[in-house]
Structure formats: structure tokens, C-alpha cells
Amino acid sequence: MRWTDTMDIALSLDEAHPDADVKLLRFTDLHRWVVELPDFDDDPEKSSEGILEAIQMAWLAERD
């Protein structure tokens, strides 16, 4: 997965952290969790606030 795979990342995060309060998640924690995903294969430095927000919104949408 790459940073642009927001829905795939959101699905993987939901599996890895089913009890996470996505609305209150800090971007620093979200970044770390994405980078720690076993299928994530992108440069950790290429993330941005906009990308992390898109991942967070996709994760919230998945939960609804």
C-alpha cells in the first residue's frame, strides 16, 4: 500500500485497531500506525496532513 491507497489503509487500520477512537486520534499516532501496517510500502516522509485527514475520513466512513 501507498499513501494514496486511503481506503485500503483505512480497512487495514480498522482490522489492526478495532477499538481506536478514530475521531480523537492524533495524526502522529495515525502516521505511526499506517507506517507499521505490514502491507504498507511507501516513504514515511511522503505523508501530509491532507493525506492523514483523508485516511481518517475513510476510516470513519468505514465504521459508519
mmCIF file as gemmi writes it, N, C-alpha and C atoms, coordinates in Angstrom:
data_model
loop_
_atom_site.group_PDB
_atom_site.id
_atom_site.type_symbol
_atom_site.label_atom_id
_atom_site.label_alt_id
_atom_site.label_comp_id
_atom_site.label_asym_id
_atom_site.label_entity_id
_atom_site.label_seq_id
_atom_site.pdbx_PDB_ins_code
_atom_site.Cartn_x
_atom_site.Cartn_y
_atom_site.Cartn_z
_atom_site.occupancy
_atom_site.B_iso_or_equiv
_atom_site.pdbx_formal_charge
_atom_site.auth_seq_id
_atom_site.auth_asym_id
_atom_site.pdbx_PDB_model_num
ATOM 1 N N . MET Axp A 1 ? 0.832 -1.184 0 1 0 ? 1 A 1
ATOM 2 C CA . MET Axp A 1 ? 0 0 0 1 0 ? 1 A 1
ATOM 3 C C . MET Axp A 1 ? 0.874 1.244 0 1 0 ? 1 A 1
ATOM 4 N N . ARG Axp A 2 ? 0.315 2.258 -0.606 1 0 ? 2 A 1
ATOM 5 C CA . ARG Axp A 2 ? 0.982 3.549 -0.651 1 0 ? 2 A 1
ATOM 6 C C . ARG Axp A 2 ? 0.066 4.579 0.015 1 0 ? 2 A 1
ATOM 7 N N . TRP Axp A 3 ? 0.587 5.768 0.262 1 0 ? 3 A 1
ATOM 8 C CA . TRP Axp A 3 ? -0.191 6.803 0.941 1 0 ? 3 A 1
ATOM 9 C C . TRP Axp A 3 ? -1.494 7.108 0.216 1 0 ? 3 A 1
ATOM 10 N N . THR Axp A 4 ? -1.53 6.941 -1.087 1 0 ? 4 A 1
ATOM 11 C CA . THR Axp A 4 ? -2.725 7.256 -1.857 1 0 ? 4 A 1
ATOM 12 C C . THR Axp A 4 ? -3.81 6.186 -1.752 1 0 ? 4 A 1
ATOM 13 N N . ASP Axp A 5 ? -3.51 5.055 -1.177 1 0 ? 5 A 1
ATOM 14 C CA . ASP Axp A 5 ? -4.48 3.963 -1.023 1 0 ? 5 A 1
ATOM 15 C C . ASP Axp A 5 ? -5.287 4.148 0.26 1 0 ? 5 A 1
ATOM 16 N N . THR Axp A 6 ? -5.983 5.262 0.356 1 0 ? 6 A 1
ATOM 17 C CA . THR Axp A 6 ? -6.629 5.636 1.614 1 0 ? 6 A 1
ATOM 18 C C . THR Axp A 6 ? -7.647 4.606 2.098 1 0 ? 6 A 1
ATOM 19 N N . MET Axp A 7 ? -8.463 4.074 1.204 1 0 ? 7 A 1
ATOM 20 C CA . MET Axp A 7 ? -9.481 3.119 1.649 1 0 ? 7 A 1
ATOM 21 C C . MET Axp A 7 ? -8.837 1.803 2.1 1 0 ? 7 A 1
ATOM 22 N N . ASP Axp A 8 ? -7.844 1.326 1.363 1 0 ? 8 A 1
ATOM 23 C CA . ASP Axp A 8 ? -7.149 0.102 1.777 1 0 ? 8 A 1
ATOM 24 C C . ASP Axp A 8 ? -6.466 0.288 3.131 1 0 ? 8 A 1
ATOM 25 N N . ILE Axp A 9 ? -5.871 1.451 3.321 1 0 ? 9 A 1
ATOM 26 C CA . ILE Axp A 9 ? -5.228 1.751 4.602 1 0 ? 9 A 1
ATOM 27 C C . ILE Axp A 9 ? -6.275 1.792 5.704 1 0 ? 9 A 1
ATOM 28 N N . ALA Axp A 10 ? -7.395 2.448 5.44 1 0 ? 10 A 1
ATOM 29 C CA . ALA Axp A 10 ? -8.462 2.547 6.443 1 0 ? 10 A 1
ATOM 30 C C . ALA Axp A 10 ? -8.965 1.164 6.84 1 0 ? 10 A 1
ATOM 31 N N . LEU Axp A 11 ? -9.165 0.283 5.877 1 0 ? 11 A 1
ATOM 32 C CA . LEU Axp A 11 ? -9.618 -1.077 6.17 1 0 ? 11 A 1
ATOM 33 C C . LEU Axp A 11 ? -8.601 -1.828 7.017 1 0 ? 11 A 1
ATOM 34 N N . SER Axp A 12 ? -7.337 -1.7 6.658 1 0 ? 12 A 1
ATOM 35 C CA . SER Axp A 12 ? -6.28 -2.37 7.419 1 0 ? 12 A 1
ATOM 36 C C . SER Axp A 12 ? -6.17 -1.816 8.835 1 0 ? 12 A 1
ATOM 37 N N . LEU Axp A 13 ? -6.309 -0.504 8.973 1 0 ? 13 A 1
ATOM 38 C CA . LEU Axp A 13 ? -6.254 0.109 10.304 1 0 ? 13 A 1
ATOM 39 C C . LEU Axp A 13 ? -7.426 -0.345 11.161 1 0 ? 13 A 1
ATOM 40 N N . ASP Axp A 14 ? -8.594 -0.47 10.545 1 0 ? 14 A 1
ATOM 41 C CA . ASP Axp A 14 ? -9.768 -0.904 11.295 1 0 ? 14 A 1
ATOM 42 C C . ASP Axp A 14 ? -9.586 -2.334 11.806 1 0 ? 14 A 1
ATOM 43 N N . GLU Axp A 15 ? -8.945 -3.172 11.015 1 0 ? 15 A 1
ATOM 44 C CA . GLU Axp A 15 ? -8.652 -4.539 11.456 1 0 ? 15 A 1
ATOM 45 C C . GLU Axp A 15 ? -7.592 -4.544 12.56 1 0 ? 15 A 1
ATOM 46 N N . ALA Axp A 16 ? -6.574 -3.706 12.405 1 0 ? 16 A 1
ATOM 47 C CA . ALA Axp A 16 ? -5.467 -3.688 13.365 1 0 ? 16 A 1
ATOM 48 C C . ALA Axp A 16 ? -5.818 -2.984 14.669 1 0 ? 16 A 1
ATOM 49 N N . HIS Axp A 17 ? -6.727 -2.021 14.615 1 0 ? 17 A 1
ATOM 50 C CA . HIS Axp A 17 ? -7.066 -1.209 15.795 1 0 ? 17 A 1
ATOM 51 C C . HIS Axp A 17 ? -8.588 -1.056 15.907 1 0 ? 17 A 1
ATOM 52 N N . PRO Axp A 18 ? -9.295 -2.145 16.142 1 0 ? 18 A 1
ATOM 53 C CA . PRO Axp A 18 ? -10.766 -2.094 16.143 1 0 ? 18 A 1
ATOM 54 C C . PRO Axp A 18 ? -11.368 -1.246 17.26 1 0 ? 18 A 1
ATOM 55 N N . ASP Axp A 19 ? -10.634 -1.013 18.326 1 0 ? 19 A 1
ATOM 56 C CA . ASP Axp A 19 ? -11.161 -0.25 19.455 1 0 ? 19 A 1
ATOM 57 C C . ASP Axp A 19 ? -10.718 1.209 19.454 1 0 ? 19 A 1
ATOM 58 N N . ALA Axp A 20 ? -10.012 1.63 18.41 1 0 ? 20 A 1
ATOM 59 C CA . ALA Axp A 20 ? -9.497 3 18.36 1 0 ? 20 A 1
ATOM 60 C C . ALA Axp A 20 ? -10.646 3.998 18.225 1 0 ? 20 A 1
ATOM 61 N N . ASP Axp A 21 ? -10.518 5.125 18.905 1 0 ? 21 A 1
ATOM 62 C CA . ASP Axp A 21 ? -11.466 6.219 18.746 1 0 ? 21 A 1
ATOM 63 C C . ASP Axp A 21 ? -10.938 7.101 17.614 1 0 ? 21 A 1
ATOM 64 N N . VAL Axp A 22 ? -11.405 6.839 16.425 1 0 ? 22 A 1
ATOM 65 C CA . VAL Axp A 22 ? -10.867 7.462 15.224 1 0 ? 22 A 1
ATOM 66 C C . VAL Axp A 22 ? -11.041 8.979 15.254 1 0 ? 22 A 1
ATOM 67 N N . LYS Axp A 23 ? -12.121 9.461 15.828 1 0 ? 23 A 1
ATOM 68 C CA . LYS Axp A 23 ? -12.371 10.904 15.872 1 0 ? 23 A 1
ATOM 69 C C . LYS Axp A 23 ? -11.362 11.651 16.73 1 0 ? 23 A 1
ATOM 70 N N . LEU Axp A 24 ? -10.835 10.984 17.746 1 0 ? 24 A 1
ATOM 71 C CA . LEU Axp A 24 ? -9.895 11.64 18.663 1 0 ? 24 A 1
ATOM 72 C C . LEU Axp A 24 ? -8.436 11.253 18.408 1 0 ? 24 A 1
ATOM 73 N N . LEU Axp A 25 ? -8.186 10.518 17.336 1 0 ? 25 A 1
ATOM 74 C CA . LEU Axp A 25 ? -6.844 10.032 17.034 1 0 ? 25 A 1
ATOM 75 C C . LEU Axp A 25 ? -5.937 11.173 16.583 1 0 ? 25 A 1
ATOM 76 N N . ARG Axp A 26 ? -4.779 11.258 17.197 1 0 ? 26 A 1
ATOM 77 C CA . ARG Axp A 26 ? -3.792 12.268 16.796 1 0 ? 26 A 1
ATOM 78 C C . ARG Axp A 26 ? -3.123 11.83 15.499 1 0 ? 26 A 1
ATOM 79 N N . PHE Axp A 27 ? -2.791 12.792 14.659 1 0 ? 27 A 1
ATOM 80 C CA . PHE Axp A 27 ? -2.152 12.461 13.39 1 0 ? 27 A 1
ATOM 81 C C . PHE Axp A 27 ? -0.798 11.8 13.591 1 0 ? 27 A 1
ATOM 82 N N . THR Axp A 28 ? -0.106 12.109 14.676 1 0 ? 28 A 1
ATOM 83 C CA . THR Axp A 28 ? 1.177 11.455 14.923 1 0 ? 28 A 1
ATOM 84 C C . THR Axp A 28 ? 0.976 9.961 15.15 1 0 ? 28 A 1
ATOM 85 N N . ASP Axp A 29 ? -0.074 9.602 15.883 1 0 ? 29 A 1
ATOM 86 C CA . ASP Axp A 29 ? -0.374 8.188 16.105 1 0 ? 29 A 1
ATOM 87 C C . ASP Axp A 29 ? -0.861 7.528 14.814 1 0 ? 29 A 1
ATOM 88 N N . LEU Axp A 30 ? -1.714 8.22 14.074 1 0 ? 30 A 1
ATOM 89 C CA . LEU Axp A 30 ? -2.215 7.68 12.817 1 0 ? 30 A 1
ATOM 90 C C . LEU Axp A 30 ? -1.053 7.411 11.86 1 0 ? 30 A 1
ATOM 91 N N . HIS Axp A 31 ? -0.145 8.333 11.759 1 0 ? 31 A 1
ATOM 92 C CA . HIS Axp A 31 ? 1.027 8.166 10.891 1 0 ? 31 A 1
ATOM 93 C C . HIS Axp A 31 ? 1.809 6.92 11.292 1 0 ? 31 A 1
ATOM 94 N N . ARG Axp A 32 ? 2.07 6.777 12.563 1 0 ? 32 A 1
ATOM 95 C CA . ARG Axp A 32 ? 2.829 5.63 13.064 1 0 ? 32 A 1
ATOM 96 C C . ARG Axp A 32 ? 2.101 4.328 12.751 1 0 ? 32 A 1
ATOM 97 N N . TRP Axp A 33 ? 0.799 4.292 12.986 1 0 ? 33 A 1
ATOM 98 C CA . TRP Axp A 33 ? 0.024 3.078 12.731 1 0 ? 33 A 1
ATOM 99 C C . TRP Axp A 33 ? 0.031 2.708 11.253 1 0 ? 33 A 1
ATOM 100 N N . VAL Axp A 34 ? -0.056 3.705 10.373 1 0 ? 34 A 1
ATOM 101 C CA . VAL Axp A 34 ? -0.02 3.424 8.931 1 0 ? 34 A 1
ATOM 102 C C . VAL Axp A 34 ? 1.328 2.827 8.553 1 0 ? 34 A 1
ATOM 103 N N . VAL Axp A 35 ? 2.398 3.466 8.995 1 0 ? 35 A 1
ATOM 104 C CA . VAL Axp A 35 ? 3.739 3.003 8.656 1 0 ? 35 A 1
ATOM 105 C C . VAL Axp A 35 ? 3.996 1.597 9.199 1 0 ? 35 A 1
ATOM 106 N N . GLU Axp A 36 ? 3.382 1.252 10.321 1 0 ? 36 A 1
ATOM 107 C CA . GLU Axp A 36 ? 3.566 -0.07 10.931 1 0 ? 36 A 1
ATOM 108 C C . GLU Axp A 36 ? 2.738 -1.17 10.262 1 0 ? 36 A 1
ATOM 109 N N . LEU Axp A 37 ? 1.805 -0.813 9.376 1 0 ? 37 A 1
ATOM 110 C CA . LEU Axp A 37 ? 1 -1.835 8.711 1 0 ? 37 A 1
ATOM 111 C C . LEU Axp A 37 ? 1.908 -2.75 7.879 1 0 ? 37 A 1
ATOM 112 N N . PRO Axp A 38 ? 1.708 -4.06 7.946 1 0 ? 38 A 1
ATOM 113 C CA . PRO Axp A 38 ? 2.604 -4.988 7.24 1 0 ? 38 A 1
ATOM 114 C C . PRO Axp A 38 ? 2.613 -4.808 5.723 1 0 ? 38 A 1
ATOM 115 N N . ASP Axp A 39 ? 1.518 -4.363 5.135 1 0 ? 39 A 1
ATOM 116 C CA . ASP Axp A 39 ? 1.45 -4.205 3.676 1 0 ? 39 A 1
ATOM 117 C C . ASP Axp A 39 ? 1.79 -2.797 3.204 1 0 ? 39 A 1
ATOM 118 N N . PHE Axp A 40 ? 2.138 -1.92 4.135 1 0 ? 40 A 1
ATOM 119 C CA . PHE Axp A 40 ? 2.471 -0.544 3.75 1 0 ? 40 A 1
ATOM 120 C C . PHE Axp A 40 ? 3.883 -0.503 3.193 1 0 ? 40 A 1
ATOM 121 N N . ASP Axp A 41 ? 4.015 0.062 1.995 1 0 ? 41 A 1
ATOM 122 C CA . ASP Axp A 41 ? 5.322 0.092 1.325 1 0 ? 41 A 1
ATOM 123 C C . ASP Axp A 41 ? 5.499 1.429 0.614 1 0 ? 41 A 1
ATOM 124 N N . ASP Axp A 42 ? 5.641 2.48 1.394 1 0 ? 42 A 1
ATOM 125 C CA . ASP Axp A 42 ? 5.846 3.811 0.834 1 0 ? 42 A 1
ATOM 126 C C . ASP Axp A 42 ? 6.773 4.571 1.768 1 0 ? 42 A 1
ATOM 127 N N . ASP Axp A 43 ? 7.261 5.675 1.303 1 0 ? 43 A 1
ATOM 128 C CA . ASP Axp A 43 ? 8.169 6.509 2.09 1 0 ? 43 A 1
ATOM 129 C C . ASP Axp A 43 ? 7.387 7.185 3.218 1 0 ? 43 A 1
ATOM 130 N N . PRO Axp A 44 ? 7.75 6.918 4.474 1 0 ? 44 A 1
ATOM 131 C CA . PRO Axp A 44 ? 7.042 7.543 5.6 1 0 ? 44 A 1
ATOM 132 C C . PRO Axp A 44 ? 7.061 9.069 5.552 1 0 ? 44 A 1
ATOM 133 N N . GLU Axp A 45 ? 8.057 9.636 4.916 1 0 ? 45 A 1
ATOM 134 C CA . GLU Axp A 45 ? 8.187 11.095 4.849 1 0 ? 45 A 1
ATOM 135 C C . GLU Axp A 45 ? 7.266 11.727 3.806 1 0 ? 45 A 1
ATOM 136 N N . LYS Axp A 46 ? 6.609 10.924 2.99 1 0 ? 46 A 1
ATOM 137 C CA . LYS Axp A 46 ? 5.747 11.466 1.932 1 0 ? 46 A 1
ATOM 138 C C . LYS Axp A 46 ? 4.318 11.727 2.389 1 0 ? 46 A 1
ATOM 139 N N . SER Axp A 47 ? 4.05 11.547 3.646 1 0 ? 47 A 1
ATOM 140 C CA . SER Axp A 47 ? 2.704 11.832 4.14 1 0 ? 47 A 1
ATOM 141 C C . SER Axp A 47 ? 2.543 13.334 4.347 1 0 ? 47 A 1
ATOM 142 N N . SER Axp A 48 ? 1.301 13.734 4.489 1 0 ? 48 A 1
ATOM 143 C CA . SER Axp A 48 ? 0.995 15.14 4.777 1 0 ? 48 A 1
ATOM 144 C C . SER Axp A 48 ? -0.254 15.168 5.641 1 0 ? 48 A 1
ATOM 145 N N . GLU Axp A 49 ? -0.561 16.319 6.163 1 0 ? 49 A 1
ATOM 146 C CA . GLU Axp A 49 ? -1.775 16.449 6.969 1 0 ? 49 A 1
ATOM 147 C C . GLU Axp A 49 ? -3.008 16.11 6.138 1 0 ? 49 A 1
ATOM 148 N N . GLY Axp A 50 ? -3.013 16.515 4.876 1 0 ? 50 A 1
ATOM 149 C CA . GLY Axp A 50 ? -4.132 16.226 3.997 1 0 ? 50 A 1
ATOM 150 C C . GLY Axp A 50 ? -4.327 14.739 3.758 1 0 ? 50 A 1
ATOM 151 N N . ILE Axp A 51 ? -3.237 14.018 3.569 1 0 ? 51 A 1
ATOM 152 C CA . ILE Axp A 51 ? -3.312 12.568 3.37 1 0 ? 51 A 1
ATOM 153 C C . ILE Axp A 51 ? -3.807 11.889 4.631 1 0 ? 51 A 1
ATOM 154 N N . LEU Axp A 52 ? -3.268 12.282 5.772 1 0 ? 52 A 1
ATOM 155 C CA . LEU Axp A 52 ? -3.696 11.674 7.037 1 0 ? 52 A 1
ATOM 156 C C . LEU Axp A 52 ? -5.166 11.966 7.314 1 0 ? 52 A 1
ATOM 157 N N . GLU Axp A 53 ? -5.608 13.165 6.982 1 0 ? 53 A 1
ATOM 158 C CA . GLU Axp A 53 ? -7.015 13.504 7.166 1 0 ? 53 A 1
ATOM 159 C C . GLU Axp A 53 ? -7.894 12.654 6.241 1 0 ? 53 A 1
ATOM 160 N N . ALA Axp A 54 ? -7.453 12.431 5.007 1 0 ? 54 A 1
ATOM 161 C CA . ALA Axp A 54 ? -8.213 11.593 4.071 1 0 ? 54 A 1
ATOM 162 C C . ALA Axp A 54 ? -8.31 10.159 4.583 1 0 ? 54 A 1
ATOM 163 N N . ILE Axp A 55 ? -7.224 9.649 5.154 1 0 ? 55 A 1
ATOM 164 C CA . ILE Axp A 55 ? -7.238 8.304 5.73 1 0 ? 55 A 1
ATOM 165 C C . ILE Axp A 55 ? -8.202 8.257 6.907 1 0 ? 55 A 1
ATOM 166 N N . GLN Axp A 56 ? -8.138 9.267 7.763 1 0 ? 56 A 1
ATOM 167 C CA . GLN Axp A 56 ? -9.027 9.314 8.92 1 0 ? 56 A 1
ATOM 168 C C . GLN Axp A 56 ? -10.498 9.367 8.477 1 0 ? 56 A 1
ATOM 169 N N . MET Axp A 57 ? -10.816 10.168 7.467 1 0 ? 57 A 1
ATOM 170 C CA . MET Axp A 57 ? -12.193 10.263 6.988 1 0 ? 57 A 1
ATOM 171 C C . MET Axp A 57 ? -12.654 8.936 6.358 1 0 ? 57 A 1
ATOM 172 N N . ALA Axp A 58 ? -11.766 8.274 5.632 1 0 ? 58 A 1
ATOM 173 C CA . ALA Axp A 58 ? -12.111 6.971 5.043 1 0 ? 58 A 1
ATOM 174 C C . ALA Axp A 58 ? -12.36 5.943 6.147 1 0 ? 58 A 1
ATOM 175 N N . TRP Axp A 59 ? -11.563 6.011 7.191 1 0 ? 59 A 1
ATOM 176 C CA . TRP Axp A 59 ? -11.731 5.087 8.324 1 0 ? 59 A 1
ATOM 177 C C . TRP Axp A 59 ? -13.061 5.353 9.015 1 0 ? 59 A 1
ATOM 178 N N . LEU Axp A 60 ? -13.394 6.606 9.215 1 0 ? 60 A 1
ATOM 179 C CA . LEU Axp A 60 ? -14.679 6.948 9.822 1 0 ? 60 A 1
ATOM 180 C C . LEU Axp A 60 ? -15.836 6.478 8.947 1 0 ? 60 A 1
ATOM 181 N N . ALA Axp A 61 ? -15.717 6.657 7.661 1 0 ? 61 A 1
ATOM 182 C CA . ALA Axp A 61 ? -16.76 6.215 6.736 1 0 ? 61 A 1
ATOM 183 C C . ALA Axp A 61 ? -16.918 4.688 6.785 1 0 ? 61 A 1
ATOM 184 N N . GLU Axp A 62 ? -15.825 3.994 6.922 1 0 ? 62 A 1
ATOM 185 C CA . GLU Axp A 62 ? -15.862 2.534 7.018 1 0 ? 62 A 1
ATOM 186 C C . GLU Axp A 62 ? -16.6 2.095 8.268 1 0 ? 62 A 1
ATOM 187 N N . ARG Axp A 63 ? -16.456 2.838 9.326 1 0 ? 63 A 1
ATOM 188 C CA . ARG Axp A 63 ? -17.112 2.482 10.592 1 0 ? 63 A 1
ATOM 189 C C . ARG Axp A 63 ? -18.604 2.767 10.581 1 0 ? 63 A 1
ATOM 190 N N . ASP Axp A 64 ? -19.05 3.694 9.723 1 0 ? 64 A 1
ATOM 191 C CA . ASP Axp A 64 ? -20.479 4.059 9.685 1 0 ? 64 A 1
ATOM 192 C C . ASP Axp A 64 ? -21.314 3.061 8.96 1 0 ? 64 A 1
